[in-house]
Each structure stands twice: as C-alpha cells, then as structure tokens.
Amino acid sequence: MASEPSYIDYEAFLDPAFSPASFANSLVVATNNATDTPLDLSTPLSRVLFDLQEIDTHIHTLTTKSALPLLTHTGDQTAAAGKILKEADEQIAAVSQGYERLEREVLRKWEAAEEARVAAENSLATVRLARAVARCIALGRQLDSQMVEVTGRGGLSGSGSGSGPAGELSSSGSGPAPGSGSGRDDTRALERAASTIVSLRRLLSDTGVGEEGYGLDRVKVIRTLKSDLLIPAENLVRARAQQAINRFSIASSSNTSNGTASQSSYKQARDARARLVSGVNTLYLLSHLPPKTAIPKDFTPDLLLSTLQGFIQTTTVASLNNLSRSLTMLPTLDKTLPEISARCQDIHALETTLSTIKPPSHPCLPQIFQDTTSSLSRNNLLTPLLNTLDTSSLPSYFWRSLASSLSPRVQEIIARGGVSARTLRSSRDRLKKEIRECVLRGSQLPASVGMEKQSTQGNWEREAAVMVGAVAGF
C-alpha cells in the first residue's frame, strides 16, 4: 500500500479509535451545505461505495499477485501441522502404552500388595489376639493351681460339693486348710493368687484399640474363664483376706506362765501375724486401680483401708456393747474389762504389724511410682490408715471412739434409775480405778507375743482420763 499511493485514508480506517458514525457524519457535512434544508445523501453514499469498490479492487490485485506464495506458505504450514500431528499421535501412543505398562506393573501389583497388607494386618491381629488368649489361659491355669494351694481342695474347677467358691468360703477358716502345707506357706498362697488375679484383671480390661487385650471380650473361652474362674477366685481370695484381718487376735492366744510365754503362744502369735500380713498384702493388691487417664499417684488401697476400718469399728462396737451390758450388771465387769483390754491389745498389735509391712510390689503400677509411694508413706501401710482415720495412734482412736459412744449410754443408765444406777453411783471410785487399769493394760502389747520391742511406749493417761470421764463422769 505504501508503494501505490491512494486517495483512501487507510490510516483513518485502521485507527483503533475509528468510529463509523463520526466518519459518516464528516462525509455528510463535507458534501452538503449546512443551510440547505434538504440533505443530499446520494453524494456521500456514492463516495462510500466508490471507496469500497476501490478497496475490493486493491484486495483482488494483491491476492492475484500473491496467490502462489500464499498457497505455498499454506501448503508448508499444512505439511508442518501434519508432521506435528503425526509426532503427537506417536507420543500419545507411547504415553498410552507406558500407562498400560505402569498399570500392569504398578497398579495391579499395588492392588495385590494392598491385599497382602490387609491380610498381614489381619494375621498380626490374629497373632496378637492368640498371644493374649494364650497368656490369659496361662494365667488362668496358674490361678487355678494357686487356688488349689489356697483352698486345699482342688481349686475352683474341681468337682464335689465343696469345690465351688461358696462351698470353699463356707468351709474355710482363718487357718490353713487341712492337708495343706505349713501355715506360713499357705498365707503366701493368697498373695500369689491375688497378684495373678490383678494381672489377669488388668489384661482383660485393656480392650482398647492397640492395647494388649483388644478383642478378648469377643472370645468365648475368655468370657468363660472370667465368669467361671476369675470372678469366683477373686471373691474367694478377697473373702479369705478379709477373714484373716477380721479374725486377727494375738492377745487372746497369749498364755503366760511365770512371766514367760509358752512355745505354743509364740507359734499362735506368729501364725496370726503371718495371716494378717498375707491378708493386708492381698487386699492391697486387690484394691481398685485408678483410671488409665488418672495419675498413678492417685492410687489408694481402698479395699484394704475399708477392711481395716471395719475391723476397728467391729471391735469398738463389740466392746461398747459388752461394756454397756456390764455396767448394768456390775458383777460381770471383772470379765468384760479383760476382754476389752485384749481387744485393744489386738488393735495395738495390728498397728505394730502394719508399721512393719512395706507396700507389696504391684504388677500393674510403675516401679518408679511404687518407690515414690513407699517413701511418701514412710515405707509402711500404717500411715495411710492413720491418715484415713485422722489419728496418730490406733489404740488412742479405739479408746476415744469407745468413750464418745459410751458416754450417752452411761447417761441413759443413770437417767433410767433403779438398781443399776445406784450400783454405779456407789461403785464410782472402783469403776474409775478399774477403767484406768483396763486402758493402761489394753494399750500395752502383751510380752508373750514377742512384739514388745517393735512397739513404742506411750503415755496413755489422757486416754485413761477420757474413758474414766465417760464411765464415771456422771
């Protein structure tokens, strides 16, 4: 276009800001007089048509001259596009073949590997469950053999009328079963059975995902083991241990001759202490553990503490009833006061024995925590009981509890009047002396039991004054 001058203003038409309306208006204004009323539109229209014809002619001329180069260029572009398309088809085919090969070599192998992984996980879960079941069965067999030692009758799975837990419990005494080994060995059997019960109980309670006992609750033999062996064995062992504590008595078995304890008294006292130690350790092991989310230091032997509290409470109530009855019939007081002294001596012996018992190793508590607990509790089981009762001495707690409960009954006897009230008033001085002697005698361990070296001598005048005030303070 630059080599062939033209009257057409191509720059105006090619301007991006070109406006057809403005261009048409300029043509109309250029070919008409602004004062003329009728407008002549034929002239600008003819000019536009002429311009279009000129442009068409120019395009035709250019196309005719450049037809061969255009066709050649188009052919070259078409050939190049064909080659590119062919190469693209080959690449697409190669990619498709590669994908198919990867699918065969990777995806299908991954599917097979995934099946193998699932099978391996299931096999591992089966192995873990089988190991847990095997461990439960082993602990169950161990517990059954230990129950044979405890009952001396063939365990809980034996036959016969006395083979069940109820029959064993009803036929059992505080001592060893007939036909069994020595008393000391039999008392240790309770502790071994309790340790096995705790281990088995913890294994059966760890049923969360990923824990050792996961899935055990779905195994029938484990449910049978729990219902037919574990629960009856735990009830029997707990009952035997509580029975050993509730029947603990040393003062009543001490027989002195010329101030020297007989050999049988020492043996009875030793056996009684052995049964007590075994019962205490057993109940410590069987006490409920804190929840898994709780801190291990929150563990307190609640079963042991409740049993010991029950023993002290039972002793106090029995002494209260006997002394109240004797105060209404003073001739029987000479027999009642030694019995009360003996009960207090039993409590004193209990305190001395507990002060020598270290917390046993618990199979379900960390060893670090057990060491810390032992150091905090002064390495004995007496401190937790004293803290629970909020007292510094068990004999002092016994006398003060007895005095607080006895005072209302004495006041009731005096208020009721009659022969009993007159006898109490007339024997007031003798009552003070005998009650004081009873307290002082009951607060000391009998020399015949061989524990006097372990006890601490204390001043019991305050407890004696409290008891005297409760009985003769009317």
Summary of the structure (lengths in Angstrom):
residues: 474
radius of gyration: 52.6
end to end distance: 143.0
largest distance: 164.5
contacts: 1360
relative contact order: 0.06
helix: 73%
strand: 1%
